[in-house]
Amino acid sequence: MRFHLVGFILYIYIYIHTHIRNRRVKMVENIYTSSAMKLFIISFFLIIICSSMFSLSNGRSVPDDNGIVNPGAVRAVNLGGWLVTEGWIKPSLFDAIPNNDLLIASWTANVQATYSASIVDKEDGRGVQFKSVAVSKFLCAESGGGTILVANRTSASGWETFSLWRINQSSFNFRVFNRQFVGLDIAGNGIDIVAAANAPVVAETFEIQRNPDDFCRVRIKAPNGFFLQVKTEELVTADYEGNDGWGNDNPSVFILTISGRRLRGEYQLTNGYGPLLAPQIMKEHWSTFIVEEDFKYIKSNGLNAVRIPVGWWIASDPSPPKPYVAGSLQVLDNAFVWSE
């Protein structure tokens, strides 16, 4: 079975060019701009220009005037959803992720293992609004940020929408309209809630607890161990210690509304499962979604090429940036062997 490796390498180059350079990922950017990579790209472009294997058939068989198919024509199939997971291709992969409706976008810079004030270039995730059941008003970052949180809005718009940064399955940072983060007022009494930090640290990390019988009802646990409560429409504090149900008289209960588009890619998958479960999930997926028998089936049906989308993080395998999982490069190597 003759696979057109030139076309495959061209695809990798285009993917890197459009998805890595635009994302400004420094580690891979350096790989892309290195002299070796440039020489690699130039060499393959020369091969493409000179190679009789290159076809403009877009993967379709092109018969001649007599109806005979050119045996050198590319007859290909796309193996999407294998080395780059996408929720619309295999949605069941996301089913077991805790709080899978609260997945976020991706980092656009290298992520450090611990919190740092330098971590400020992360894309926002889903927007959420919190409506207090006690006063029937929405939480709001007054003036869009830079000061206190209140609960005095009858409807939700920009100031009442908080962008999620997911830390783990239940812990999050909340970024407000003016791009500051919600946190404890450490400089004050330690229980007031403000939106004044330019970067999240421990004081800006909250846990969302959900009612198992109604996921829309939530409580927000602050890093001091207490829950947020609405004492009045103008006073929101983190000093509620009880766990006395989910009724409408509980000042620590909020109705959660989720806005924004639902993101379901490999970042969301691996970030959602976390560093312990994600490697197991990905390795199981890679070893079962496409196998050697599939390549034999492809060949037996008259196809002679495959297109395999890969993620930009494969360039760093076996140590890809978090939360991505190592191992996809070895799977790609297997695909080359199966293609011979």
C-alpha positions in Angstrom: 0.0 0.0 0.0 1.7 3.2 -1.2 1.0 6.2 1.1 1.9 9.6 -0.1 4.1 10.8 2.7 4.9 14.1 0.9 1.3 15.2 1.1 1.2 14.1 4.7 4.2 16.1 5.6 2.7 19.1 3.7 -0.4 18.8 5.9 1.7 18.8 9.1 3.5 21.9 7.9 0.3 23.8 7.1 -1.2 22.7 10.4 1.9 24.0 12.3 1.9 27.3 10.3 -1.7 28.1 10.9 -2.3 26.8 14.4 1.0 27.2 16.2 2.3 30.6 14.9 -1.2 32.1 15.4 -1.3 30.9 18.9 2.2 32.2 19.7 3.3 29.1 21.6 6.9 30.0 22.3 8.2 26.5 22.6 6.9 25.3 19.3 7.5 28.7 17.7 11.2 28.2 18.3 11.0 24.8 16.7 9.2 26.3 13.7 11.7 29.1 13.2 14.8 27.0 13.7 17.2 26.5 10.7 16.7 22.8 10.7 12.9 23.2 10.4 13.3 25.7 7.6 15.6 23.4 5.7 13.2 20.5 6.3 10.3 22.6 4.9 12.2 23.8 1.9 13.4 20.3 1.1 9.9 18.9 1.1 8.6 21.7 -1.1 11.3 20.9 -3.6 10.2 17.2 -3.5 6.6 18.2 -3.9 7.4 20.3 -7.0 9.4 17.6 -8.6 7.5 14.5 -7.5 5.1 12.7 -9.9 3.3 11.5 -6.8 1.8 14.9 -6.2 -1.8 15.0 -7.4 -4.5 17.7 -7.7 -7.2 15.2 -7.4 -8.1 16.2 -3.8 -8.2 12.6 -2.8 -10.5 11.4 -5.6 -9.9 9.0 -8.4 -9.7 10.8 -11.7 -10.5 8.6 -14.7 -9.2 9.5 -18.1 -11.3 10.0 -21.3 -11.7 6.3 -21.6 -12.9 5.9 -18.0 -9.7 4.2 -16.8 -8.5 5.3 -13.4 -4.9 6.4 -13.2 -3.2 3.9 -10.8 -1.1 6.8 -9.4 -4.1 8.9 -8.4 -4.6 9.6 -4.7 -7.5 7.7 -3.2 -7.6 8.8 0.4 -9.6 8.8 3.6 -9.4 11.2 6.5 -8.7 9.7 10.0 -10.0 12.6 12.0 -10.7 12.3 15.7 -7.8 10.0 16.3 -4.7 11.9 17.1 -6.7 15.2 17.6 -9.8 14.4 19.5 -13.0 16.4 18.8 -16.2 16.2 20.7 -18.4 16.1 17.6 -16.6 13.0 16.3 -16.7 11.0 19.5 -18.8 12.9 22.2 -18.7 9.9 24.6 -15.1 10.7 25.4 -16.3 13.7 27.4 -19.2 12.0 29.2 -17.3 11.1 32.4 -15.6 14.4 32.9 -16.8 16.0 36.1 -18.5 19.4 35.4 -18.1 18.8 31.7 -20.3 21.7 31.0 -17.7 24.0 32.5 -14.8 23.2 30.3 -12.6 26.1 29.2 -10.5 27.3 26.3 -6.7 26.8 26.1 -3.5 28.4 27.3 -1.6 30.6 24.8 1.6 30.4 26.7 3.6 27.8 28.6 1.8 26.9 31.8 3.8 26.6 35.0 3.2 23.9 37.5 2.4 26.4 40.2 0.5 29.7 40.3 2.5 32.7 39.1 1.8 36.3 38.5 3.2 35.8 35.0 0.3 33.5 34.0 -1.9 36.2 32.4 -2.2 35.0 28.8 -4.8 32.4 29.0 -8.0 32.4 26.9 -11.2 32.7 28.8 -13.6 29.8 29.0 -17.3 29.6 29.3 -19.1 32.6 30.8 -21.3 32.0 33.9 -23.8 34.0 35.8 -24.8 33.5 39.5 -28.2 34.5 40.7 -28.8 34.6 44.4 -31.9 32.6 45.4 -32.1 34.7 48.6 -32.5 38.1 47.0 -33.3 36.9 43.4 -30.6 39.2 42.0 -27.4 38.4 40.0 -23.8 38.7 41.3 -22.1 41.7 39.7 -18.6 43.0 39.5 -19.3 46.6 40.3 -18.0 48.9 37.5 -16.9 45.8 35.6 -14.1 45.1 38.1 -11.6 46.8 40.3 -13.8 46.9 43.4 -16.4 44.9 45.3 -18.9 42.3 44.2 -22.6 43.0 44.7 -25.8 41.1 44.2 -28.3 43.8 43.0 -28.9 43.2 39.3 -32.2 42.0 38.0 -30.7 40.8 34.6 -27.3 39.6 33.5 -25.0 41.3 31.0 -21.2 41.9 30.8 -20.6 43.0 34.4 -22.7 40.0 35.7 -20.8 37.4 33.6 -17.7 35.7 34.9 -15.3 33.9 32.6 -14.0 30.6 33.9 -10.4 29.5 34.3 -10.5 25.8 35.2 -7.9 24.6 37.7 -9.3 21.1 38.2 -12.6 19.3 38.1 -14.2 21.6 40.6 -11.8 24.5 41.3 -11.9 27.7 39.1 -10.8 31.3 38.8 -13.4 33.9 37.8 -12.3 36.7 35.5 -14.6 39.8 35.2 -15.4 42.2 32.5 -12.3 44.4 33.0 -10.1 41.3 33.1 -9.4 41.3 36.9 -10.0 38.2 39.0 -12.5 37.6 41.8 -10.8 36.9 45.2 -10.7 37.4 48.9 -9.9 40.9 50.1 -6.7 39.8 51.8 -5.6 43.3 52.5 -8.9 44.0 54.3 -10.9 41.8 56.6 -10.2 38.6 54.7 -13.9 37.8 54.0 -15.0 40.5 51.6 -15.1 39.6 47.9 -13.5 41.9 45.4 -12.5 41.7 41.7 -9.1 43.4 41.8 -6.3 40.9 41.1 -4.5 41.1 37.8 -3.5 37.5 38.0 -4.9 34.6 39.9 -3.2 33.0 42.9 -4.6 30.9 45.8 -6.8 33.8 47.1 -8.6 33.9 43.7 -9.3 30.1 43.5 -12.9 29.0 44.3 -14.6 25.6 44.4 -18.0 25.2 42.7 -20.2 22.7 44.6 -23.4 21.6 42.8 -26.6 20.2 44.1 -26.6 16.5 43.0 -30.4 16.7 42.4 -30.2 20.0 40.5 -26.9 21.0 38.8 -28.1 24.5 38.3 -28.0 25.1 42.1 -24.5 25.8 43.3 -22.5 27.0 46.2 -19.1 28.8 45.9 -16.5 27.8 48.4 -13.8 30.4 49.0 -10.1 29.6 49.7 -10.7 30.4 53.4 -12.9 27.4 53.7 -16.2 29.3 53.9 -19.0 29.8 51.3 -19.9 33.0 49.6 -23.2 34.4 50.9 -25.3 37.4 50.0 -26.0 39.2 53.2 -27.6 42.2 51.4 -27.7 43.3 47.8 -24.6 45.4 48.5 -22.6 43.0 50.6 -21.2 39.7 49.5 -18.9 37.9 51.9 -17.1 34.6 52.3 -18.1 33.6 55.8 -21.0 31.2 55.5 -20.0 27.9 57.2 -23.3 26.0 57.3 -24.4 23.2 55.0 -28.1 23.5 55.6 -29.6 22.5 52.3 -30.3 24.1 48.9 -33.5 26.0 49.7 -34.4 29.5 48.5 -33.8 30.8 52.0 -30.1 29.8 51.9 -27.9 32.9 51.3 -25.1 30.8 50.0 -27.1 29.2 47.1 -27.0 30.5 43.6 -28.6 29.6 40.3 -25.9 28.9 37.8 -26.4 30.0 34.2 -23.9 29.1 31.5 -23.3 31.2 28.4 -20.9 31.1 25.5 -20.0 28.4 23.0 -19.3 24.9 24.2 -15.7 23.9 23.6 -14.8 20.2 23.1 -11.3 19.5 21.9 -8.3 17.7 23.2 -7.3 20.5 25.5 -10.8 20.4 27.1 -10.6 16.6 27.3 -7.2 16.3 29.0 -7.7 19.4 31.2 -11.1 18.0 32.2 -9.9 14.6 33.3 -6.8 15.9 34.9 -3.2 14.6 35.0 -4.1 11.2 36.6 -7.0 10.1 34.4 -6.2 11.9 31.1 -3.2 9.6 30.1 -5.4 6.5 30.6 -8.3 8.0 28.6 -6.1 9.1 25.7 -4.1 5.8 25.5 -7.3 3.8 25.5 -8.7 6.0 22.7 -5.5 5.9 20.6 -5.3 2.1 20.8 -8.9 1.4 19.9 -10.3 4.2 17.7 -8.0 3.3 14.8 -6.1 0.0 14.6 -3.9 -1.9 12.1 -6.9 -3.8 10.9 -8.5 -0.5 9.8 -5.5 0.2 7.5 -5.9 -3.3 6.0 -9.6 -2.6 5.4 -8.7 0.8 3.8 -6.3 -0.9 1.4 -8.7 -3.7 0.6 -11.3 -1.2 -0.5 -9.0 0.4 -3.1 -7.7 3.4 -1.2 -4.0 4.2 -1.2 -3.6 7.1 1.2 -4.7 8.4 4.6 -4.9 11.9 6.0 -4.1 12.0 9.7 -4.6 15.4 11.5 -2.1 15.9 14.4 -2.0 18.5 17.1 0.8 21.1 17.4 1.8 19.6 20.8 3.1 16.4 19.0 6.2 18.4 18.2 7.1 18.3 22.0 6.2 14.6 22.6 7.1 12.8 24.8 6.9 16.0 27.0 4.1 18.1 25.6 2.9 21.1 27.5 0.2 20.5 30.1 -2.5 19.4 30.0 -1.7 17.4 26.8 -0.7 13.8 27.2 2.4 12.1 25.8 2.2 9.2 23.4 0.6 10.5 20.2 4.0 10.6 18.4 4.4 6.8 18.9 0.9 6.2 17.6 1.8 8.3 14.5 4.9 6.1 14.1 2.7 3.1 14.2 0.6 4.5 11.4 3.6 4.9 9.2 4.5 1.2 9.8 0.9 0.1 9.1 1.0 2.2 5.9 3.9 0.3 4.3 
